[in-house]
Amino acid sequence: MAWSFVGVSSVVEVSTTAHALVTTGITGLQAGDLMIACISSRIASTTSVTLPAGWTLVAEQKNNNIATNNSAAASGLMAYHVRGASNPALTFTHPVAPAPAIGRIVAYRGVNAVTPKDTQVAAQTATNTTAVSVAGLTTTALDDLIVAMAAGGQEAAWSAFNATSPSGASGATVTTAPTTTWSERADSLTTTGNDTSLAIFDAIKNPIGATGNFTATASVAAVQVIIAGAFKGPTATVLPAAEGEIVVTGTAAGFLRTRVMPAAAVAITLTGNAAGMGRGFKGPSATGSVTLTGSLAGLRAARRLSAATSAIVASGVDATLTYTPDEDEILSAAPGAIAITAAAAGLRRTRGMAGAQGSVAVTGLDATLKLRLFRKLLAEPGGIVLTGYSATLSAGIRQHYRLEAAPDTVVVFGAMVNLQIGNRQPGPLHFGRPLIRLPYWW
């Protein structure tokens, strides 16, 4: 799921310690949404703001300063919360009464709810500054959403927020989804008391790495504060492991919508209950092995899954290699073996599956090769073996032209085993009837 912008709240200004932010102005908040609180203040204290229950600090910049000239310095705070079924507590508590403080909440959809935050930075300029340039941050995950706030020491309007990567200076405030260029979400100021301002910007960081300095322009000179947090999305586009290992371990561990997951000379291992890779387009492993172990382990909708000189193994209850729609031999192991071992183990809707110099084996209760558009199931010079109660080669239908193992044999054994709807079987088997049901052994 891509990042989307949910909304930004109305600004709340206070000159008391209790600072009750609002969600007014944000439409359609849902469970799982990322809520980010941004507060700018002029305050005579360096004691931290007390966060309401459920909020996590991103960063805080504290200045004991209530000057009214170009040496005026803002204090700033950013915190986040991943929303549950209802809104969290919203009252932030200043250590002393600010003079004054202004705050907003900005909300996004698409955050990684398990580990929302990647990294953060807080910095400030020298006195008498309008052209802001402060140190940026370095992300460690693809497609991080960077949310940055600018807190002004005076009543400044903000413009041209930018970085080296992502780049593209922000213009007027917008409500469109975040992109790889900067968007301005809010720009507020107050002339009450000692004056301050607050602006919020965002952009998606891709590729991983350093942003370079954050830059911006403030309309009034002062000591300006920049705070930024990088937040993780739920998916990755590229997941490489060169000379190393990709391991996913734990209940419901998985890679969702992964476009590329290579492992060269090593292993890809998914271990745990319901371990899986959902909608992966490519999952090769050269000279190593692809191993899925655990209840409901699965590789789903993979366009290519290969293991050269080694083995592809899926083991566990309901272990599955599902829906590989290429027209080539797209599930292959040479010269090793393809093995699926478990109750209800299955290979489904595969057009081509080859095991050269090795064997294709499906073993376990209700083991199945469900090959609806299957033209070739080939193991040469090894064997094709299906073992288990109700083991089945099913649904070859009208285009099931060849099922062969030479010079060895095709072996199907176990209670209630079937060879169904095969048009041609050279060698020891040759069936033209719609259905052949074998005895308990063969």
One Martini backbone bead per residue (centre of mass of N, CA, C, O) as a GRO file, in nm:
protein
  442
    1MET     BB    1   0.094   0.037   0.025
    2ALA     BB    2   0.067   0.355  -0.025
    3TRP     BB    3   0.103   0.666   0.037
    4SER     BB    4  -0.122   0.888   0.223
    5PHE     BB    5  -0.319   1.172   0.262
    6VAL     BB    6  -0.546   1.274   0.511
    7GLY     BB    7  -0.449   1.531   0.705
    8VAL     BB    8  -0.500   1.855   0.866
    9SER     BB    9  -0.524   2.043   1.129
   10SER     BB   10  -0.605   2.268   1.326
   11VAL     BB   11  -0.492   2.532   1.493
   12VAL     BB   12  -0.333   2.556   1.824
   13GLU     BB   13  -0.345   2.815   2.071
   14VAL     BB   14  -0.128   2.885   2.360
   15SER     BB   15  -0.065   3.016   2.727
   16THR     BB   16  -0.060   2.728   2.849
   17THR     BB   17   0.026   2.415   2.951
   18ALA     BB   18  -0.224   2.317   2.811
   19HIS     BB   19  -0.223   2.124   2.489
   20ALA     BB   20  -0.508   2.081   2.293
   21LEU     BB   21  -0.538   1.904   2.040
   22VAL     BB   22  -0.675   1.841   1.708
   23THR     BB   23  -0.884   1.684   1.434
   24THR     BB   24  -0.976   1.919   1.303
   25GLY     BB   25  -0.975   1.875   0.939
   26ILE     BB   26  -0.983   1.562   0.958
   27THR     BB   27  -1.081   1.313   0.727
   28GLY     BB   28  -1.110   0.971   0.790
   29LEU     BB   29  -1.004   0.832   1.026
   30GLN     BB   30  -0.803   0.538   1.097
   31ALA     BB   31  -0.696   0.253   1.163
   32GLY     BB   32  -0.334   0.292   1.128
   33ASP     BB   33  -0.283   0.576   1.138
   34LEU     BB   34  -0.061   0.844   1.107
   35MET     BB   35   0.017   1.055   1.382
   36ILE     BB   36   0.138   1.401   1.384
   37ALA     BB   37   0.293   1.611   1.615
   38CYS     BB   38   0.322   1.978   1.604
   39ILE     BB   39   0.536   2.208   1.798
   40SER     BB   40   0.550   2.559   1.864
   41SER     BB   41   0.764   2.767   2.084
   42ARG     BB   42   0.772   3.020   2.347
   43ILE     BB   43   1.010   2.948   2.612
   44ALA     BB   44   1.120   2.947   2.970
   45SER     BB   45   1.259   2.646   2.885
   46THR     BB   46   1.426   2.296   2.896
   47THR     BB   47   1.182   2.130   2.944
   48SER     BB   48   0.996   1.881   2.871
   49VAL     BB   49   0.738   1.765   2.718
   50THR     BB   50   0.436   1.610   2.794
   51LEU     BB   51   0.303   1.323   2.688
   52PRO     BB   52   0.058   1.157   2.586
   53ALA     BB   53  -0.088   0.875   2.573
   54GLY     BB   54   0.069   0.686   2.301
   55TRP     BB   55   0.313   0.863   2.255
   56THR     BB   56   0.606   0.937   2.042
   57LEU     BB   57   0.909   1.055   2.021
   58VAL     BB   58   1.108   1.207   1.785
   59ALA     BB   59   1.167   1.528   1.861
   60GLU     BB   60   1.359   1.792   2.044
   61GLN     BB   61   1.378   2.156   2.075
   62LYS     BB   62   1.544   2.351   2.332
   63ASN     BB   63   1.463   2.700   2.430
   64ASN     BB   64   1.556   2.964   2.645
   65ASN     BB   65   1.334   3.186   2.474
   66ILE     BB   66   1.182   3.544   2.463
   67ALA     BB   67   1.262   3.702   2.239
   68THR     BB   68   1.202   4.004   1.995
   69ASN     BB   69   1.428   3.939   1.792
   70ASN     BB   70   1.680   3.798   1.584
   71SER     BB   71   1.738   3.605   1.858
   72ALA     BB   72   1.500   3.447   1.840
   73ALA     BB   73   1.384   3.127   1.980
   74ALA     BB   74   1.267   2.825   1.916
   75SER     BB   75   1.057   2.560   2.005
   76GLY     BB   76   1.040   2.195   1.942
   77LEU     BB   77   0.791   1.931   1.845
   78MET     BB   78   0.780   1.569   1.778
   79ALA     BB   79   0.509   1.327   1.740
   80TYR     BB   80   0.368   0.986   1.755
   81HIS     BB   81   0.073   0.790   1.627
   82VAL     BB   82  -0.099   0.484   1.606
   83ARG     BB   83  -0.406   0.430   1.534
   84GLY     BB   84  -0.682   0.309   1.652
   85ALA     BB   85  -1.022   0.296   1.695
   86SER     BB   86  -0.933   0.570   1.831
   87ASN     BB   87  -0.854   0.847   1.961
   88PRO     BB   88  -0.623   0.988   2.131
   89ALA     BB   89  -0.466   1.161   2.333
   90LEU     BB   90  -0.409   1.547   2.303
   91THR     BB   91  -0.250   1.644   2.568
   92PHE     BB   92   0.000   1.872   2.605
   93THR     BB   93   0.272   1.947   2.846
   94HIS     BB   94   0.401   2.220   2.963
   95PRO     BB   95   0.626   2.329   3.203
   96VAL     BB   96   0.537   2.614   3.109
   97ALA     BB   97   0.413   2.894   3.009
   98PRO     BB   98   0.376   2.997   2.710
   99ALA     BB   99   0.486   3.277   2.454
  100PRO     BB  100   0.369   3.090   2.272
  101ALA     BB  101   0.171   2.808   2.131
  102ILE     BB  102   0.173   2.591   1.838
  103GLY     BB  103  -0.053   2.332   1.687
  104ARG     BB  104  -0.048   2.013   1.502
  105ILE     BB  105  -0.206   1.759   1.296
  106VAL     BB  106  -0.078   1.492   1.095
  107ALA     BB  107  -0.199   1.255   0.837
  108TYR     BB  108  -0.140   0.902   0.750
  109ARG     BB  109  -0.124   0.634   0.502
  110GLY     BB  110   0.104   0.333   0.525
  111VAL     BB  111   0.222   0.235   0.779
  112ASN     BB  112   0.437   0.067   0.983
  113ALA     BB  113   0.303  -0.065   1.274
  114VAL     BB  114   0.555  -0.203   1.406
  115THR     BB  115   0.787   0.008   1.260
  116PRO     BB  116   0.747   0.331   1.201
  117LYS     BB  117   1.035   0.433   1.273
  118ASP     BB  118   1.353   0.516   1.158
  119THR     BB  119   1.427   0.840   1.182
  120GLN     BB  120   1.604   1.148   1.304
  121VAL     BB  121   1.595   1.520   1.342
  122ALA     BB  122   1.758   1.810   1.509
  123ALA     BB  123   1.771   2.170   1.440
  124GLN     BB  124   1.959   2.488   1.418
  125THR     BB  125   2.021   2.810   1.381
  126ALA     BB  126   2.129   3.098   1.369
  127THR     BB  127   2.110   3.409   1.396
  128ASN     BB  128   1.958   3.595   1.167
  129THR     BB  129   1.765   3.387   0.989
  130THR     BB  130   1.631   3.287   0.653
  131ALA     BB  131   1.846   3.089   0.532
  132VAL     BB  132   1.803   2.762   0.556
  133SER     BB  133   2.064   2.522   0.693
  134VAL     BB  134   2.050   2.177   0.779
  135ALA     BB  135   2.080   1.882   0.891
  136GLY     BB  136   2.002   1.578   0.799
  137LEU     BB  137   1.920   1.246   0.699
  138THR     BB  138   1.928   0.870   0.725
  139THR     BB  139   1.806   0.613   0.561
  140THR     BB  140   1.701   0.236   0.579
  141ALA     BB  141   1.439   0.260   0.393
  142LEU     BB  142   1.213   0.224   0.168
  143ASP     BB  143   0.989   0.471   0.126
  144ASP     BB  144   1.014   0.697   0.309
  145LEU     BB  145   0.851   0.920   0.522
  146ILE     BB  146   0.907   1.267   0.531
  147VAL     BB  147   0.867   1.474   0.819
  148ALA     BB  148   0.863   1.836   0.838
  149MET     BB  149   0.947   2.099   1.069
  150ALA     BB  150   0.894   2.455   1.121
  151ALA     BB  151   1.035   2.678   1.368
  152GLY     BB  152   0.978   3.007   1.466
  153GLY     BB  153   1.111   3.297   1.632
  154GLN     BB  154   0.900   3.421   1.443
  155GLU     BB  155   0.646   3.554   1.216
  156ALA     BB  156   0.683   3.335   0.982
  157ALA     BB  157   0.699   3.252   0.657
  158TRP     BB  158   0.707   2.958   0.444
  159SER     BB  159   0.958   2.831   0.199
  160ALA     BB  160   1.142   2.619   0.000
  161PHE     BB  161   1.148   2.328   0.076
  162ASN     BB  162   1.455   2.118   0.092
  163ALA     BB  163   1.674   1.880  -0.084
  164THR     BB  164   1.867   1.651  -0.240
  165SER     BB  165   1.720   1.379  -0.099
  166PRO     BB  166   1.470   1.486  -0.172
  167SER     BB  167   1.353   1.687  -0.442
  168GLY     BB  168   1.171   1.976  -0.455
  169ALA     BB  169   1.022   2.247  -0.399
  170SER     BB  170   0.792   2.395  -0.217
  171GLY     BB  171   0.484   2.528  -0.228
  172ALA     BB  172   0.189   2.530  -0.192
  173THR     BB  173  -0.056   2.405  -0.032
  174VAL     BB  174  -0.148   2.052  -0.006
  175THR     BB  175  -0.360   1.721  -0.053
  176THR     BB  176  -0.184   1.526  -0.175
  177ALA     BB  177   0.004   1.278  -0.226
  178PRO     BB  178   0.293   1.170  -0.165
  179THR     BB  179   0.620   1.238  -0.291
  180THR     BB  180   0.955   1.293  -0.429
  181THR     BB  181   0.844   1.568  -0.349
  182TRP     BB  182   0.769   1.857  -0.195
  183SER     BB  183   0.516   1.925   0.056
  184GLU     BB  184   0.285   2.151   0.174
  185ARG     BB  185   0.055   2.142   0.466
  186ALA     BB  186   0.153   2.394   0.654
  187ASP     BB  187   0.104   2.760   0.760
  188SER     BB  188   0.184   2.924   1.065
  189LEU     BB  189   0.103   3.216   1.275
  190THR     BB  190   0.203   3.450   1.546
  191THR     BB  191   0.158   3.780   1.732
  192THR     BB  192   0.153   3.669   2.001
  193GLY     BB  193   0.356   3.790   2.204
  194ASN     BB  194   0.667   3.638   2.091
  195ASP     BB  195   0.625   3.470   1.864
  196THR     BB  196   0.545   3.235   1.593
  197SER     BB  197   0.599   2.932   1.388
  198LEU     BB  198   0.438   2.681   1.151
  199ALA     BB  199   0.563   2.415   0.943
  200ILE     BB  200   0.469   2.153   0.696
  201PHE     BB  201   0.645   1.869   0.549
  202ASP     BB  202   0.678   1.636   0.255
  203ALA     BB  203   0.842   1.316   0.158
  204ILE     BB  204   0.978   1.066  -0.050
  205LYS     BB  205   1.237   0.824   0.008
  206ASN     BB  206   1.418   0.752  -0.303
  207PRO     BB  207   1.655   0.615  -0.197
  208ILE     BB  208   1.851   0.509   0.019
  209GLY     BB  209   1.970   0.764   0.254
  210ALA     BB  210   2.078   1.074   0.217
  211THR     BB  211   1.944   1.404   0.202
  212GLY     BB  212   2.080   1.621   0.312
  213ASN     BB  213   2.019   1.926   0.349
  214PHE     BB  214   1.798   2.137   0.494
  215THR     BB  215   1.588   2.374   0.325
  216ALA     BB  216   1.480   2.726   0.370
  217THR     BB  217   1.233   3.000   0.392
  218ALA     BB  218   1.218   3.290   0.590
  219SER     BB  219   1.059   3.605   0.635
  220VAL     BB  220   1.194   3.606   0.930
  221ALA     BB  221   1.438   3.676   1.141
  222ALA     BB  222   1.607   3.404   1.324
  223VAL     BB  223   1.578   3.122   1.521
  224GLN     BB  224   1.563   2.818   1.357
  225VAL     BB  225   1.362   2.513   1.344
  226ILE     BB  226   1.436   2.162   1.266
  227ILE     BB  227   1.214   1.877   1.226
  228ALA     BB  228   1.263   1.519   1.150
  229GLY     BB  229   1.086   1.229   1.016
  230ALA     BB  230   1.118   0.879   0.944
  231PHE     BB  231   0.883   0.659   0.776
  232LYS     BB  232   0.753   0.344   0.740
  233GLY     BB  233   0.657   0.128   0.523
  234PRO     BB  234   0.517  -0.202   0.442
  235THR     BB  235   0.704  -0.208   0.177
  236ALA     BB  236   0.905  -0.354  -0.086
  237THR     BB  237   1.068  -0.353  -0.402
  238VAL     BB  238   1.364  -0.427  -0.294
  239LEU     BB  239   1.528  -0.755  -0.193
  240PRO     BB  240   1.852  -0.796  -0.128
  241ALA     BB  241   2.109  -1.082  -0.125
  242ALA     BB  242   2.455  -1.069  -0.115
  243GLU     BB  243   2.631  -1.310   0.030
  244GLY     BB  244   2.374  -1.390   0.194
  245GLU     BB  245   2.067  -1.357   0.392
  246ILE     BB  246   1.720  -1.433   0.386
  247VAL     BB  247   1.520  -1.380   0.685
  248VAL     BB  248   1.202  -1.503   0.802
  249THR     BB  249   1.073  -1.478   1.142
  250GLY     BB  250   0.753  -1.581   1.233
  251THR     BB  251   0.450  -1.490   1.274
  252ALA     BB  252   0.343  -1.394   0.973
  253ALA     BB  253   0.574  -1.390   0.794
  254GLY     BB  254   0.661  -1.141   0.530
  255PHE     BB  255   0.645  -1.057   0.175
  256LEU     BB  256   0.494  -0.778   0.029
  257ARG     BB  257   0.506  -0.685  -0.285
  258THR     BB  258   0.762  -0.823  -0.408
  259ARG     BB  259   0.958  -0.791  -0.691
  260VAL     BB  260   1.250  -0.854  -0.558
  261MET     BB  261   1.426  -1.176  -0.447
  262PRO     BB  262   1.751  -1.222  -0.411
  263ALA     BB  263   1.991  -1.515  -0.392
  264ALA     BB  264   2.336  -1.550  -0.394
  265ALA     BB  265   2.482  -1.849  -0.296
  266VAL     BB  266   2.228  -1.894  -0.112
  267ALA     BB  267   1.952  -1.823   0.110
  268ILE     BB  268   1.596  -1.855   0.136
  269THR     BB  269   1.417  -1.792   0.447
  270LEU     BB  270   1.104  -1.917   0.578
  271THR     BB  271   0.992  -1.897   0.924
  272GLY     BB  272   0.676  -1.995   1.025
  273ASN     BB  273   0.377  -1.904   1.080
  274ALA     BB  274   0.263  -1.806   0.782
  275ALA     BB  275   0.482  -1.801   0.589
  276GLY     BB  276   0.547  -1.540   0.329
  277MET     BB  277   0.508  -1.449  -0.025
  278GLY     BB  278   0.338  -1.186  -0.168
  279ARG     BB  279   0.335  -1.112  -0.489
  280GLY     BB  280   0.592  -1.227  -0.622
  281PHE     BB  281   0.778  -1.195  -0.918
  282LYS     BB  282   1.078  -1.271  -0.791
  283GLY     BB  283   1.257  -1.589  -0.669
  284PRO     BB  284   1.578  -1.641  -0.679
  285SER     BB  285   1.833  -1.922  -0.649
  286ALA     BB  286   2.175  -1.944  -0.681
  287THR     BB  287   2.331  -2.232  -0.556
  288GLY     BB  288   2.099  -2.255  -0.362
  289SER     BB  289   1.810  -2.202  -0.149
  290VAL     BB  290   1.456  -2.255  -0.112
  291THR     BB  291   1.292  -2.202   0.208
  292LEU     BB  292   0.987  -2.335   0.354
  293THR     BB  293   0.878  -2.315   0.701
  294GLY     BB  294   0.559  -2.404   0.798
  295SER     BB  295   0.266  -2.300   0.853
  296LEU     BB  296   0.155  -2.181   0.558
  297ALA     BB  297   0.370  -2.188   0.365
  298GLY     BB  298   0.451  -1.936   0.099
  299LEU     BB  299   0.440  -1.886  -0.263
  300ARG     BB  300   0.290  -1.612  -0.435
  301ALA     BB  301   0.274  -1.515  -0.750
  302ALA     BB  302   0.526  -1.628  -0.894
  303ARG     BB  303   0.715  -1.598  -1.189
  304ARG     BB  304   0.990  -1.689  -1.034
  305LEU     BB  305   1.134  -2.017  -0.930
  306SER     BB  306   1.473  -2.093  -0.856
  307ALA     BB  307   1.717  -2.383  -0.831
  308ALA     BB  308   2.052  -2.413  -0.866
  309THR     BB  309   2.208  -2.706  -0.757
  310SER     BB  310   1.945  -2.742  -0.583
  311ALA     BB  311   1.671  -2.661  -0.361
  312ILE     BB  312   1.314  -2.676  -0.331
  313VAL     BB  313   1.147  -2.608  -0.016
  314ALA     BB  314   0.826  -2.713   0.126
  315SER     BB  315   0.738  -2.711   0.475
  316GLY     BB  316   0.430  -2.798   0.609
  317VAL     BB  317   0.138  -2.693   0.673
  318ASP     BB  318   0.016  -2.598   0.379
  319ALA     BB  319   0.229  -2.606   0.174
  320THR     BB  320   0.305  -2.354  -0.092
  321LEU     BB  321   0.312  -2.328  -0.453
  322THR     BB  322   0.167  -2.044  -0.620
  323TYR     BB  323   0.109  -1.920  -0.913
  324THR     BB  324   0.290  -1.975  -1.207
  325PRO     BB  325   0.245  -1.800  -1.528
  326ASP     BB  326   0.455  -1.889  -1.700
  327GLU     BB  327   0.560  -2.054  -2.016
  328ASP     BB  328   0.783  -2.187  -1.885
  329GLU     BB  329   1.023  -2.326  -1.688
  330ILE     BB  330   0.935  -2.188  -1.367
  331LEU     BB  331   0.998  -2.466  -1.197
  332SER     BB  332   1.334  -2.523  -1.105
  333ALA     BB  333   1.587  -2.803  -1.071
  334ALA     BB  334   1.948  -2.780  -1.126
  335PRO     BB  335   2.048  -3.100  -1.021
  336GLY     BB  336   1.826  -3.115  -0.822
  337ALA     BB  337   1.539  -3.049  -0.614
  338ILE     BB  338   1.182  -3.077  -0.579
  339ALA     BB  339   1.018  -3.015  -0.259
  340ILE     BB  340   0.702  -3.120  -0.106
  341THR     BB  341   0.628  -3.124   0.251
  342ALA     BB  342   0.296  -3.214   0.350
  343ALA     BB  343   0.005  -3.132   0.434
  344ALA     BB  344  -0.137  -3.020   0.155
  345ALA     BB  345   0.062  -3.013  -0.057
  346GLY     BB  346   0.139  -2.768  -0.333
  347LEU     BB  347   0.098  -2.728  -0.694
  348ARG     BB  348  -0.035  -2.442  -0.873
  349ARG     BB  349  -0.085  -2.345  -1.189
  350THR     BB  350   0.141  -2.487  -1.367
  351ARG     BB  351   0.299  -2.502  -1.681
  352GLY     BB  352   0.607  -2.554  -1.574
  353MET     BB  353   0.807  -2.847  -1.464
  354ALA     BB  354   1.151  -2.903  -1.371
  355GLY     BB  355   1.383  -3.196  -1.313
  356ALA     BB  356   1.714  -3.209  -1.358
  357GLN     BB  357   1.884  -3.484  -1.238
  358GLY     BB  358   1.628  -3.532  -1.063
  359SER     BB  359   1.343  -3.450  -0.857
  360VAL     BB  360   0.986  -3.467  -0.820
  361ALA     BB  361   0.834  -3.398  -0.498
  362VAL     BB  362   0.528  -3.512  -0.332
  363THR     BB  363   0.467  -3.503   0.025
  364GLY     BB  364   0.169  -3.608   0.180
  365LEU     BB  365  -0.115  -3.515   0.283
  366ASP     BB  366  -0.280  -3.433   0.013
  367ALA     BB  367  -0.099  -3.431  -0.221
  368THR     BB  368  -0.037  -3.176  -0.488
  369LEU     BB  369  -0.082  -3.135  -0.850
  370LYS     BB  370  -0.212  -2.830  -0.979
  371LEU     BB  371  -0.242  -2.830  -1.349
  372ARG     BB  372  -0.441  -2.673  -1.555
  373LEU     BB  373  -0.202  -2.566  -1.781
  374PHE     BB  374  -0.047  -2.838  -1.834
  375ARG     BB  375   0.221  -2.960  -2.053
  376LYS     BB  376   0.479  -3.012  -1.846
  377LEU     BB  377   0.626  -3.301  -1.670
  378LEU     BB  378   0.976  -3.310  -1.596
  379ALA     BB  379   1.217  -3.591  -1.541
  380GLU     BB  380   1.573  -3.580  -1.627
  381PRO     BB  381   1.677  -3.902  -1.523
  382GLY     BB  382   1.459  -3.917  -1.319
  383GLY     BB  383   1.182  -3.858  -1.100
  384ILE     BB  384   0.832  -3.881  -1.031
  385VAL     BB  385   0.694  -3.806  -0.702
  386LEU     BB  386   0.403  -3.929  -0.526
  387THR     BB  387   0.320  -3.898  -0.174
  388GLY     BB  388   0.019  -4.008  -0.028
  389TYR     BB  389  -0.272  -3.930   0.071
  390SER     BB  390  -0.435  -3.841  -0.204
  391ALA     BB  391  -0.255  -3.832  -0.436
  392THR     BB  392  -0.214  -3.583  -0.714
  393LEU     BB  393  -0.286  -3.557  -1.068
  394SER     BB  394  -0.448  -3.264  -1.181
  395ALA     BB  395  -0.587  -3.097  -1.436
  396GLY     BB  396  -0.474  -3.125  -1.746
  397ILE     BB  397  -0.670  -3.168  -1.955
  398ARG     BB  398  -0.639  -3.079  -2.293
  399GLN     BB  399  -0.308  -2.986  -2.249
  400HIS     BB  400  -0.205  -3.278  -2.155
  401TYR     BB  401   0.065  -3.410  -2.329
  402ARG     BB  402   0.304  -3.445  -2.093
  403LEU     BB  403   0.423  -3.732  -1.891
  404GLU     BB  404   0.765  -3.770  -1.796
  405ALA     BB  405   1.024  -4.038  -1.735
  406ALA     BB  406   1.370  -4.043  -1.833
  407PRO     BB  407   1.462  -4.375  -1.767
  408ASP     BB  408   1.255  -4.380  -1.563
  409THR     BB  409   0.983  -4.315  -1.340
  410VAL     BB  410   0.646  -4.300  -1.258
  411VAL     BB  411   0.538  -4.228  -0.919
  412VAL     BB  412   0.230  -4.339  -0.757
  413PHE     BB  413   0.164  -4.331  -0.401
  414GLY     BB  414  -0.120  -4.418  -0.216
  415ALA     BB  415  -0.403  -4.337  -0.100
  416MET     BB  416  -0.603  -4.243  -0.351
  417VAL     BB  417  -0.464  -4.222  -0.618
  418ASN     BB  418  -0.403  -3.997  -0.909
  419LEU     BB  419  -0.472  -3.983  -1.269
  420GLN     BB  420  -0.589  -3.696  -1.443
  421ILE     BB  421  -0.669  -3.616  -1.756
  422GLY     BB  422  -0.475  -3.767  -1.964
  423ASN     BB  423  -0.375  -3.777  -2.304
  424ARG     BB  424  -0.053  -3.840  -2.248
  425GLN     BB  425   0.166  -4.142  -2.177
  426PRO     BB  426   0.466  -4.226  -2.193
  427GLY     BB  427   0.564  -4.540  -2.149
  428PRO     BB  428   0.420  -4.702  -1.883
  429LEU     BB  429   0.207  -4.473  -1.953
  430HIS     BB  430  -0.132  -4.474  -2.132
  431PHE     BB  431  -0.392  -4.238  -2.131
  432GLY     BB  432  -0.737  -4.168  -2.269
  433ARG     BB  433  -0.903  -4.142  -2.039
  434PRO     BB  434  -1.055  -3.921  -1.829
  435LEU     BB  435  -1.013  -4.146  -1.584
  436ILE     BB  436  -0.762  -4.258  -1.346
  437ARG     BB  437  -0.777  -4.505  -1.088
  438LEU     BB  438  -0.575  -4.605  -0.850
  439PRO     BB  439  -0.453  -4.783  -0.630
  440TYR     BB  440  -0.277  -4.785  -0.331
  441TRP     BB  441  -0.071  -4.902  -0.543
  442TRP     BB  442   0.218  -4.881  -0.812
   0.00000   0.00000   0.00000
